[in-house]
Amino acid sequence: MQGLLYEEPSAWLFILVTVVLGGWAAWMTGRALALTWRPFWQVLLWSLPLGLAVRFIHYALFEGTFLSLHFYLVDLVIVTAIASLGYRYFRARQMTRQYGWLYERAGPFSWREKAQA
């Protein structure tokens, strides 16, 4: 997997920086966008600089390649996926709490209309 997903000598560095640090920032980005009623396309827009920030951390702390399109796209896909999950989780929670008479949870990332009584 080294060379395909990450360039560091250890997969743990990739997991720490991209998945843990970048994932936390992506989750919080998705949360912020959902709670302020932003449309989903903004998750995609705000993931672009977030992926660049993750790439910079790889470069600054672990001597990774900063201007690498391949590794930027890997980081971007991961942070976009996590931001999308955060967005859907908080949007589902928001819809069911704020409109409790209309919707109920249908899982952690979705909601459905309540059955008529």
C-alpha positions as CSV (number, residue, x, y, z in Angstrom):
1,M,0.0,0.0,0.0
2,Q,3.0,2.3,0.5
3,G,3.2,4.4,-2.6
4,L,-0.4,3.9,-3.5
5,L,-2.1,5.5,-0.5
6,Y,0.7,7.0,1.5
7,E,4.4,7.9,1.0
8,E,5.5,7.8,4.6
9,P,7.6,4.9,5.8
10,S,4.8,3.8,8.2
11,A,1.0,3.5,7.6
12,W,0.5,4.8,11.2
13,L,1.7,8.2,10.1
14,F,-0.8,8.2,7.3
15,I,-3.6,7.1,9.6
16,L,-2.6,9.7,12.2
17,V,-2.5,12.7,9.9
18,T,-5.1,11.9,7.2
19,V,-7.6,9.8,9.0
20,V,-7.4,11.0,12.6
21,L,-6.4,14.7,12.3
22,G,-7.8,15.4,8.8
23,G,-10.8,13.2,9.6
24,W,-11.6,15.1,12.7
25,A,-11.4,18.5,10.9
26,A,-13.5,17.1,8.1
27,W,-16.2,15.8,10.5
28,M,-16.3,19.2,12.2
29,T,-16.6,20.8,8.8
30,G,-19.5,18.6,7.8
31,R,-21.1,19.3,11.2
32,A,-20.7,23.1,10.8
33,L,-22.2,23.1,7.3
34,A,-25.1,21.0,8.3
35,L,-25.9,23.0,11.5
36,T,-25.9,26.2,9.5
37,W,-28.2,24.8,6.9
38,R,-25.7,25.0,4.0
39,P,-26.3,22.9,0.9
40,F,-24.3,19.7,0.4
41,W,-22.2,21.0,-2.5
42,Q,-20.4,23.2,0.1
43,V,-19.0,20.1,1.7
44,L,-17.3,19.4,-1.6
45,L,-16.1,22.9,-1.9
46,W,-14.7,23.1,1.7
47,S,-13.0,19.8,1.4
48,L,-10.6,21.2,-1.2
49,P,-8.6,23.4,1.1
50,L,-8.9,20.9,3.9
51,G,-7.2,18.3,1.7
52,L,-4.5,20.8,1.0
53,A,-4.0,21.4,4.7
54,V,-3.6,17.7,5.3
55,R,-1.1,17.5,2.5
56,F,0.8,20.4,4.1
57,I,1.0,18.6,7.5
58,H,2.4,15.6,5.7
59,Y,5.0,17.9,4.1
60,A,5.9,20.0,7.1
61,L,6.1,17.3,9.8
62,F,7.0,14.2,7.9
63,E,8.9,15.4,4.8
64,G,6.2,14.3,2.4
65,T,5.7,15.7,-1.0
66,F,3.6,18.9,-0.9
67,L,2.8,19.3,-4.5
68,S,1.8,15.7,-5.4
69,L,-1.5,15.5,-7.2
70,H,-1.8,11.7,-6.5
71,F,-1.4,12.0,-2.7
72,Y,-3.5,15.2,-2.7
73,L,-6.4,13.3,-4.3
74,V,-6.0,10.4,-1.8
75,D,-6.2,12.8,1.1
76,L,-9.1,14.7,-0.6
77,V,-11.1,11.6,-1.1
78,I,-10.7,10.6,2.5
79,V,-11.5,14.0,4.0
80,T,-14.5,14.4,1.6
81,A,-15.9,11.1,2.6
82,I,-15.6,11.9,6.3
83,A,-17.0,15.4,5.9
84,S,-19.9,13.9,3.9
85,L,-20.6,11.5,6.7
86,G,-20.5,14.3,9.3
87,Y,-22.8,16.4,7.2
88,R,-25.4,13.6,6.8
89,Y,-25.2,12.6,10.5
90,F,-25.8,16.1,11.8
91,R,-28.4,16.9,9.1
92,A,-30.4,13.7,10.1
93,R,-30.1,14.7,13.7
94,Q,-31.2,18.2,13.0
95,M,-34.2,17.2,10.9
96,T,-35.5,14.8,13.5
97,R,-35.0,17.1,16.4
98,Q,-36.2,20.3,14.8
99,Y,-39.1,18.7,12.9
100,G,-39.9,15.9,15.3
101,W,-43.6,15.8,14.4
102,L,-42.7,15.2,10.7
103,Y,-39.6,13.0,10.7
104,E,-38.0,10.1,12.6
105,R,-34.5,8.6,12.4
106,A,-34.0,5.9,9.9
107,G,-30.4,5.2,10.9
108,P,-27.5,7.3,11.8
109,F,-27.3,9.1,8.5
110,S,-30.9,9.4,7.3
111,W,-34.5,10.2,8.3
112,R,-37.9,9.4,7.0
113,E,-41.4,10.7,7.4
114,K,-43.4,9.5,10.4
115,A,-46.2,7.2,9.7
116,Q,-49.6,8.8,10.0
117,A,-51.4,7.7,13.3
